[in-house]
């Protein structure tokens, strides 16, 4: 298993290099430069000032030279200095926002797994029944409903009209004066709607995948043999069928991590949550190249780690994978 993990880690290095190179080129292909925001609205900004700013940010260098300078900083775990007016280190900005995004996505994944697996199992066992039809309706709603529209709808109904949940931020006024448990409950209260929006689409898809896998597994000969031996139905489903049915779901879970992180940009912006998604959106609006690349590197790293965890989980569930 250790050799398998080491091979997967080594394969992540060229993937990360390719992701950063493509992202760096695409970002610089966008029209405009960071200096435009600082000089266009300043009537005193001269052409000489523009050139000095471009020289300070190394924007006058060829694109590959800029990428090389950025890679040298990245190897030293330095994402550079933000082009924003505060000129803070990008690493500090990301470290402030990263825990919030990880918390939201972790809660979303836990909610998806906790609900999708039993929904898929019950729908497969009771194929064609009322529960199966209801879960099918849930799938269509989850796939067809845009996440931003669902977020705005929940904010209006549950936040504005009925006042059941907060609609902005992750903390209430006077948060620092609350006790430890009250602070935890306050954060969870604020994250209820964002986590639901983040998990709703994934819940619909994963429950359907689980149902399809269970239907395929319970028709196999070894399941018929287990039932013929007189084993209880619960033992047949949970011990013999569930483990094999989870194999494709584990893979899909790893591949869904990029979607969850990408979705953070939408609901963090809508709910004004100070996470990496909101930070990335602000960086794009400001054309803050170091900040954008820093967030992309962290997102790519988390995505690769998610895929690695999926591969490890797949290898644990299926020992044949470790021998490849």
C-alpha positions in Angstrom: 0.0 0.0 0.0 2.8 2.4 0.8 4.4 1.9 -2.6 1.1 2.5 -4.2 0.7 5.8 -2.4 4.2 6.9 -3.3 3.6 6.2 -7.0 0.4 8.3 -6.8 2.2 11.1 -5.1 4.9 11.2 -7.8 2.3 11.3 -10.5 0.8 14.4 -8.9 3.9 16.5 -9.5 3.6 16.7 -13.4 -0.1 17.2 -13.1 0.3 20.2 -10.8 2.9 21.7 -13.1 0.6 21.3 -16.1 -2.3 22.8 -14.2 -0.3 25.9 -13.1 1.2 26.5 -16.5 -2.2 26.4 -18.3 -3.8 28.5 -15.6 -1.0 31.1 -15.8 -1.3 31.4 -19.5 -5.1 31.6 -19.6 -5.1 34.3 -16.9 -2.7 36.5 -18.8 -4.7 36.1 -22.0 -7.6 38.0 -20.5 -7.8 41.6 -21.6 -6.4 44.3 -19.3 -3.7 44.3 -16.6 -3.7 44.8 -12.8 -2.2 48.3 -13.4 -5.3 49.4 -15.2 -7.4 49.4 -12.1 -4.8 51.5 -10.2 -4.3 54.0 -13.0 -7.5 54.3 -15.0 -9.4 56.1 -12.2 -6.4 58.2 -11.2 -6.3 61.4 -13.3 -2.7 62.0 -12.1 -1.4 58.6 -13.4 1.1 59.2 -16.1 2.5 56.8 -18.7 5.8 56.7 -16.7 3.8 55.6 -13.6 2.2 52.8 -15.6 5.6 51.6 -16.8 7.0 51.7 -13.2 4.0 49.6 -12.0 4.5 47.1 -14.8 8.2 46.9 -13.9 7.4 46.4 -10.2 5.0 43.5 -11.0 7.3 42.1 -13.7 4.6 42.5 -16.3 7.1 43.9 -18.8 8.8 40.5 -18.9 8.0 37.7 -21.4 5.2 35.4 -20.2 7.4 32.4 -19.7 9.8 34.5 -17.7 7.0 35.6 -15.5 5.9 32.0 -15.0 9.5 31.0 -14.1 9.8 33.7 -11.5 6.4 32.7 -10.0 7.5 29.0 -9.9 10.7 30.0 -8.1 8.6 31.7 -5.4 6.2 28.7 -5.3 9.0 26.3 -4.6 9.9 28.5 -1.6 6.2 28.2 -0.5 5.8 31.9 -1.3 2.8 32.9 -3.4 4.0 36.4 -3.8 2.5 39.8 -2.9 -1.0 40.7 -3.7 -1.6 43.4 -6.4 -4.4 44.8 -4.3 -4.0 48.1 -2.5 -3.1 46.4 0.8 -0.1 44.5 -0.8 -0.4 41.7 1.7 1.3 38.4 1.1 -1.1 36.1 -0.8 -0.2 33.2 1.6 -1.6 35.2 4.6 -4.8 35.9 2.7 -5.3 32.3 1.7 -4.6 31.0 5.2 -7.3 33.3 6.6 -9.9 32.0 4.2 -8.9 28.4 3.6 -10.4 26.9 6.9 -13.8 28.2 6.1 -13.9 26.7 2.6 -12.6 23.4 3.9 -15.2 23.3 6.7 -18.1 24.0 4.3 -16.9 21.4 1.8 -16.2 18.8 4.5 -19.7 19.3 5.9 -21.1 19.0 2.4 -19.3 15.7 1.7 -20.3 14.2 5.0 -23.9 15.2 4.4 -23.8 13.7 0.9 -22.4 10.4 2.1 -24.6 10.2 5.1 -27.8 10.7 3.1 -26.9 9.4 -0.4 -25.8 5.9 0.6 -28.9 4.9 2.6 -31.2 6.6 0.0 -29.5 4.6 -2.8 -29.7 1.3 -0.9 -33.3 1.7 0.0 -34.3 2.8 -3.5 -32.5 -0.3 -5.0 -34.0 -2.7 -2.6 -37.5 -1.3 -3.1 -37.1 -0.8 -6.9 -40.3 0.7 -8.4 -41.8 1.5 -5.0 -42.9 4.9 -3.7 -39.5 5.6 -2.1 -37.7 4.8 -5.4 -40.0 7.2 -7.3 -39.6 9.9 -4.7 -35.8 9.7 -4.9 -36.0 9.8 -8.7 -37.9 13.1 -8.4 -35.2 14.3 -6.0 -32.6 13.5 -8.6 -34.3 15.5 -11.4 -34.8 18.4 -9.1 -31.1 18.3 -8.0 -29.7 18.1 -11.5 -32.0 20.7 -13.0 -32.0 23.4 -10.3 -29.2 25.9 -10.6 -27.3 26.3 -7.3 -27.3 30.1 -7.4 -31.1 30.2 -8.0 -31.6 27.7 -5.1 -29.4 29.9 -2.9 -31.4 33.0 -3.6 -34.7 31.2 -3.2 -33.7 29.9 0.3 -32.3 33.3 1.3 -35.7 34.9 0.4 -37.9 32.3 2.0 -36.0 31.0 5.0 -33.9 34.0 5.7 -35.7 37.2 4.8 -39.4 36.2 5.1 -39.3 33.8 8.0 -36.0 34.7 9.6 -35.1 31.1 10.3 -31.5 31.3 9.1 -28.9 34.1 8.6 -28.3 35.0 5.0 -24.8 36.6 5.2 -21.5 35.8 6.9 -20.6 33.0 9.3 -20.9 34.7 12.7 -23.4 36.8 14.5 -22.8 40.2 16.2 -21.5 39.6 19.7 -20.0 36.2 18.6 -16.9 36.7 20.8 -19.1 37.0 23.9 -20.8 33.6 23.5 -19.7 30.5 25.2 -17.8 27.7 23.4 -20.8 25.6 22.5 -22.9 28.7 21.6 -20.1 29.8 19.2 -20.1 26.4 17.5 -23.9 26.4 17.2 -23.8 30.0 15.8 -21.4 29.0 13.1 -23.4 25.9 12.2 -26.5 28.0 12.1 -24.9 30.4 9.6 -23.5 27.5 7.5 -26.8 25.6 7.3 -28.0 27.2 4.0 -24.6 27.2 2.3 -24.0 23.6 3.1 -27.4 22.6 1.9 -27.0 24.4 -1.4 -23.5 22.9 -1.8 -24.7 19.3 -1.0 -28.1 19.3 -2.7 -26.9 18.6 -6.3 -24.3 16.1 -5.1 -26.8 14.3 -3.0 -29.1 13.8 -6.0 -26.3 12.4 -8.1 -24.7 10.2 -5.5 -27.9 8.6 -4.5 -28.6 7.7 -8.1 -25.1 6.3 -8.5 -25.6 4.3 -5.4 -28.9 2.9 -6.5 -27.6 1.9 -9.9 -24.6 0.1 -8.3 -26.7 -1.7 -5.8 -29.1 -2.9 -8.5 -26.2 -4.3 -10.4 -24.6 -6.0 -7.4 -27.7 -7.6 -5.9 -28.3 -9.4 -9.1 -24.9 -11.1 -9.0 -24.6 -14.9 -8.4 -22.7 -14.6 -5.1 -25.6 -12.5 -3.7 -28.0 -15.3 -4.7 -25.7 -17.8 -3.1 -25.6 -15.9 0.1 -29.4 -15.7 0.2 -29.6 -19.4 -0.6 -27.4 -20.2 2.4 -30.1 -18.6 4.6 -28.2 -15.5 5.6 -30.4 -12.6 6.9 -31.2 -10.1 4.2 -29.7 -7.3 6.3 -26.4 -9.2 6.4 -26.5 -9.9 2.7 -27.0 -6.2 1.8 -24.6 -4.6 4.3 -21.8 -7.1 4.3 -21.8 -8.6 0.8 -23.5 -6.1 -1.5 -22.7 -2.7 0.0 -18.9 -3.0 -0.1 -18.8 -3.8 -3.8 -21.4 -1.2 -4.6 -19.3 1.5 -2.9 -16.3 1.1 -5.3 -17.6 3.3 -8.1 -19.0 5.8 -5.6 -15.6 6.2 -4.0 -14.1 7.1 -7.4 -16.9 9.5 -8.2 -16.5 11.1 -4.8 -12.8 11.9 -5.5 -13.7 13.3 -8.9 -16.5 15.5 -7.4 -14.1 17.4 -5.2 -13.3 20.0 -8.0 -17.0 20.6 -8.4 -17.5 21.3 -4.7 -14.5 23.6 -4.6 -15.6 25.4 -7.7 -19.1 25.8 -6.4 -17.7 27.6 -3.4 -17.2 30.6 -5.6 -21.0 30.8 -6.2 -22.5 30.3 -2.8 -19.7 32.1 -0.9 -20.2 35.2 -3.0 -24.0 35.0 -2.6 -23.9 34.4 1.1 -20.9 36.8 1.6 -18.9 34.1 3.3 -15.2 35.0 3.8 -13.8 31.8 2.2 -11.5 31.0 -0.7 -14.4 31.2 -3.2 -15.1 34.8 -2.3 -11.4 35.6 -2.2 -11.0 34.1 -5.7 -13.9 36.1 -7.1 -12.5 39.4 -5.7 -9.1 38.5 -7.1 -10.6 38.0 -10.6 -12.4 41.3 -10.4 -9.2 43.1 -9.4 -7.0 41.1 -11.9 -4.8 40.1 -8.9 -2.6 37.5 -10.7 -0.7 36.3 -7.6 -3.9 35.9 -5.6 -5.7 34.1 -8.5 -2.7 31.7 -9.0 -2.4 31.1 -5.2 -6.1 30.1 -4.9 -5.8 27.9 -8.1 -2.8 26.1 -6.7 -4.5 25.4 -3.4 -7.7 24.3 -5.2 -5.6 22.1 -7.5 -3.7 20.6 -4.6 -6.9 19.9 -2.7 -8.4 18.3 -5.9 -5.3 16.1 -6.3 -5.4 15.1 -2.7 -9.1 14.3 -3.0 -8.3 12.0 -6.0 -5.5 10.4 -4.1 -7.8 9.7 -1.2 -10.3 8.2 -3.6 -7.6 6.0 -5.1 -6.5 4.9 -1.6 -10.1 4.1 -0.6 -10.5 2.2 -3.9 -7.4 0.2 -3.2 -8.5 -0.6 0.4 -11.9 -1.8 -0.9 -10.4 -3.7 -3.8 -7.0 -5.3 -3.1 -6.4 -6.0 -6.8 -5.8 -2.3 -7.3 -2.7 -2.3 -5.1 -1.0 -4.8 -7.3 -1.2 -2.7 -10.4 
